[in-house]
Amino acid sequence: MPRARSGARSRLVLLGPAFVAAVAYVDPGNVAANLTAGARYGYGLVWVLVLANAMAVVVQYQSAKLGLVTGRSLPELLGHRMRTRPRRLYWVQAEAVAAATDLAEVIGGAVALHLLFGLPLLAGGVLVGAASMLLLAVQSSRGQRPFEGAVVALLAVIAGGFLTGLFVNPPDAGAALSGLVPRLEDTGTVLLAASMIGATVMPHAIYLHSALVRDRHGHQTDPATLARLVRVTRLDVVGALLFAGAVNIAMLLLAASSLPGREGTDTIEGAHAAIADALGPVVAVVFAIGLLASGFASTSVGCYAGATIMGGLLRLRLPLLARRVVTLIPALLVLGAGLEPTRALVLSQVLLSFGIPFALIPLIRLTGDRTVMGVHVDGPALRVACWSIAALIIALNAALIVLTVTGTA
């Protein structure tokens, strides 16, 4: 028994990187997409979140496994294999994805500060940027483990913020189960489905996870140690993504049960007001605190991902804090221009959905290459699952392009 307990404790100590990556799956972009979906279509898009979360588990495990086996991040492997011009062009699209991610996270945090304290959005964006710098300073000065601890603590606050309302007004269990039946009612649901998948299967998290496990565990060449780390990482990914998936589904169920038919729920501010009216001011405050924690945590993780992308593809390393200052500028410009925050958030998630294939297809090719992965190369079933995920996302994006061009989305 003591040996079993010791083994369990040793496995727990190795957990953590996936929970950092999971922050990308509960960022303010998810809040905007999920609240909009629940308020407009009730429980009808629950199946999208379940499917997206299942895909995310597979994708994040693949990224983590790649980092463990090779000791290099996905951007580093791609940067090593590409010629100069394609590598720079690839970096441009990856950086656009990172910018869209940061936009959503800073805007979400700024909206939360406005809801809680009445701060102007621009001032709130500056404070979110400053808070993220503090978190990144922890990572830079104290290493990976304290940073992971701070992010996990914020994840707990996020969960509390978005789950509380369900206890006050539980959803209709039968209606929620009916939402597991796949269907798209109209063209608007296609746009939201793309937004929800873009907010769940996050390109920057695909790039990042391979770096997180490398930074945490290093490059292990002992076959037994590596096999053990791969097994533990599988548990890490499943646990973290199930947690993130539950929070995402809770957001949609909250909107479906408490916000249908209410005016203004197409914006986060309107949804917050509707939550206050339907469930009381305490629940609304807790919701806003969860949104704020989401903004703080996700913008730090997003900046980490951007640095990983830049370092691997451009072979240029900026200090995390310096990069944080640079990438904060576009988000502050959007806030200063007075654009509607929730609309900007939802559209940013659609852009992320378009970026998924650029991260996912190279990942699948690398994890299916025996010369890269050795004995840890993907088996036939996993390879089919990965290519099916990529095909589904590409098909959804193609449909979205057609609907947008024809003006029906």
N, C-alpha and C positions, 0 to 999 in steps of 0.2 A: 504493500500500500504506500509506504513512504516514497518508493521509487516511482510509482505511478503519479503521485502528487508532484514530485520533482519534475517529472516529464511534462505534466500539464502546466506547471509554472514556467518552465523553460519555453514552452510554446507560446504562452501568453506574452512573455517578454519580447518575442519576435514579432508580435502583431503591431500594427500601427500605420505603415505606409498607405494601406488601402483606405484607412479612415481619413487621411489627408486628401487623397484623391477623391474620396466620396463627397467632400465639401463642394466640389464642382457640380454635384448632382442635386444640391439643395441651395443653389445660389438664387439671388433675386430674380433672375430670368425664369427659373422654375416657378417661382411664386406668381409672376405675371401670367405665364402661360397656363398654369394649372387653375388659378382662380378664374381666368377668363373662360377656360373650358368648362369648369363646373357651373359657373353662373349662367352661361349661355345654353349649354347642352345637358345640364344635369349630370346624371351618371353615365351618359352615353359614351364617354371617351375613357372610362376606367381601363378598358382593355389596352389602349395605347400605352398607358403608363406601365401596366404589367408587362407588356411585350418589350417596351423600351428598357425596362429594368433588367429583364432576362438577357437582352442583348448586351447591356452594360456589364453584367457579370462576366460574360464570355470575353468581351473585348478587353476589360481591365485585367483579367487574368492573363490574357495573351501578352499584354504590354509588360506586366510584372514579370512573367516568365522569361520574356526576351531580355529584360534587364538583368535578371539573376544569372541566366546561362551565359550571356556574352560579357557581362560586366560593363556594358555601354548602354546609353540611352538610345531610343529610336531615332531622334534627330542626329545623334553622333554617327550611328550606323549609316543613315541615309547620306549625311554629309561626306562620309568617307567613300561612298560608292558613286556619287554623282560628279559629273564634270562641273566646272565652275559656273557656266551660264545657267544650266538647269537647276543647279543647287541654289543659286541666288533667286531665281524665279519661284522656286518651291518655297523658299524662305518668305517671299513677299506674301503668298497666300496664307502661309502658316501664321505670319505676323498679323495679317488682317483678322484671322480667327482669334488670335490672342487679344487684339484690340477690341473686337466685338465682345469678347468675354469680359474684359475689364470695364467696358462701357456699362454693361448690365449690372456689374457688381457695385460699382461706385454709385450709379444712379439709384439702385435699390437701397443702399445704405443712406444716401442723402434723403430719399423719400421717408425712410424710417425716422431719421432725426427731425424731419419736418413734422411728421405725425406726432412724435413724442414731445418735442420742445418748440415747435413752430419756427425752427431755423429756416432761413432761405435755402433753396436747393443748392446754390453754388457754395455757400458757406458749409453746408452739410457735406458736399463732395470733398471739400478741402479737409474736413475733420476725418472723414473716412480714409482718405489718403494718408493722413498723419497716423491714424490708428494702425493701418496696415504696415506702415514703416516700423512701428514698434514691434509688431509680430515678426517682421522680417529681421529686425535687429536681434531678436531672440535666436532665430535660426543662424544668423551670421556669427554671433558671439558665443553661443552656448551649444550649438550643434543641433542635430536632427531630433533627438528624443524630447527635449523641452519644447521644441516647436510643435511636435506631434501632440504633446500633452495639452498645450494651449489650444490647438485646433480641435481636439476631441472635447475639451470643455465647452468650446463655442458650439460644437455640434449638439451637445446636450441642451444648451439654451435654445438652439434652433428647434429641436424636437419639441421641447416644452411649449415654445411659442406657437407652433402650428398644430399641436395635438390637443391643447387645452379646450378649444372650441368644440371638439367632438364629444367631450365628456358633458358639456353643457347642453348640446343639442345633437344627440347621436343620429347618424344617418339611417335611412331606411335600408335594412339589411337586404331585403328582397330586391329593391331597386338597384342597390350597389352590385349585387351578384349579376343582375341582368346586364349591367354595364360591361361585363366580361365578354359578352358576345360581340365579335368584331363587326363594325358597321361604320360607314361614313354617310351622314345624312344629307349633306350638301357641300358646296365648294368651300364654304367657310370652315367646315370641319377638316378639310384637307390642309388648309393653312395652319390651323391650330395643331393638327397632328404632326406636321413638319416642325412646328415650333416646339412642341412637347418632346419630340425625339431629339431635336437639336439641343434642347435644354437638359436632356437626360444622358444621351450618348455624346459626351463632350469631347471635341477634338483635342483641346489642350490637355485634358486629363489622359487621353491616349498617349500623347507625347510625354507627359510628366511622369506617369506611374513607373515607366522603365527607369527613370532617373531616381525616383524616390527609393526603390528597393536597392539600387546600386549604391546610393549614398548611405543607406542604412546598413546594408549587409556586406558591401564591398564585392569583389569578384572572387567567388569561391571556386576553386578548381578541384577540390576533393569530391569525388562522385557521391559519396554517402552524405556529406554535408550539404551538397547542392540539392540532392534529392529530398532531403529533409526540409530545406528552405522552400522548395517548390510546393511541397505538401502543406506547409504552414501558410504559405502565401495564398494557396487556394482557399483555406479557411478564412484568412484575413479578408480576401476579396468578397467571398460570399457573405460573411457577417456584415461588412461595411456597406455593401450595396443593398442587402436586405433592409438594413436600417434606413438608408437613404430612400429606398423605394417606398417604405412604409410612410415616411414623412411626406413624400411627394403625393402619394395616394390620399393621405390625410388632408392635404391642401385642397385637392379636387373634391373630396367628400364634404369638407367644410363648406365650400362654395355651393355645391349641389344641394346640401341640406338646409343651408341658412340664407343663401343669397339669390335664389332664382326669382325672377320677376321684379327684383329691386332695381331702382334707377341708379345709374352711375357705376355699376360693378365692373365695367370694362376698364377701369383704372384701379390701381392699388389704393389710391386715396379714397375713391368711391367705395371700394370693397371694405376698407377699414371703417368708413362711416356706417356702412350697412351692417358690418359685424357688431359695431357699438350699439346700433339700433336694435338688432335682433338678439344679441347675446349679452349685451351690457358693456359698460366702459372698461371693466377690469379685463375681460377677455380681449377687448380691442387693444389695450395697452400691452398685454402679454404677447399678442400677435405682432405688434410693432417692435417689441423687444426681440422677438425671434427673427424678424426681418433685418433688424440692425445687426444682430450677431451673424446672420447670413452674409451681409455685406462686408463686415469686418474680416471674417474668415476667408470668404471666397476670393476677395480681391488680393489678399496676401498669397493664397495658393495660385491664383492666376498669374501674378507677377513672377512667382517661382517658375511656373510653366513657361512663361515668355523668355525668361533667362535661359532655361534649358533649350528652348528652340533656337535662340540666337547663338548660344555657345556651340550647339551641335552643327548647325547649318552654315553659319558665317565664320565659325571658329574664332569668335570674338566674345570675350567675357567682360560684361559690365558688372560692377558691384550691384547686388540686388537693390540696395537703397537708391542708387543712381537711376537704375531702370524704373523704379517705382515713380520717381519724380517725372521722368520723360513720358511714361505711359499714362500718367494721370491727366495730362493736358487735353487729349481728345474728349475724355469724359467731362471735364470741366467746361470745355467749349460747348458741348451739347447742353449741359445744365444752364450755362450762361445765356445760351440762345433762346431759352424758354420753350424748347420742344416738349411735347407731352411725354412724360417719363414712361408711362406704362406702354404706350405704343412703341417707343424706342426700344424698350426691353423686349417686347414680343418680336419685333423685326430683327433685333440682334440675335435672337435664338434661331430664327429662320436662316440667317447668314451662317450660324454655326452648323446647322444641318447640312448646308452645302459644303462645308469644310470637312465633314466626317469622312467621305471617301478618300480624300487626299492623305488622311492619316491612317485610315483603316486598311486600304488595299496594300500599301507597302508593309504594314504590320503582318497581314496574313501571308504575304509572300515570304517574309523573313522567317516567321515561325514555322512555315511549311518547308523550309530549306534545311536539309539534313546537314549540309556543310556549315551552317550557322548554329543549329540547335543540337546537333549530335543525337544522343538517345532521347532527348526531350522534344524532338520534332513532333509536330501535330500528327495525330492519327487520322484515319479517313473520316471518322464521324465528326471530329472537331473541325476538320478542314471544310467539310460540307456545311456545318453550322455557320462557320465564319463567312464563307462565300455567300450563303443564303442571307445572312444579316446585311452584308454589303449590297447585295442585289436589291433587297427590300428598300434600303435607304435610298439607293440611287433611283429606283422606280418612283418612290414618293417625291423625291426632288424634281424628277422629270415632269411628273404630273403638276407639281406646284408651278414650274416654269410655264407650262402650257396655260394653266389657269390665270397666271399673272399677265402673260402676254395678251391673252384674249380678253382680259379685263373682267373675268368672272370670279376671281379670288378676292 
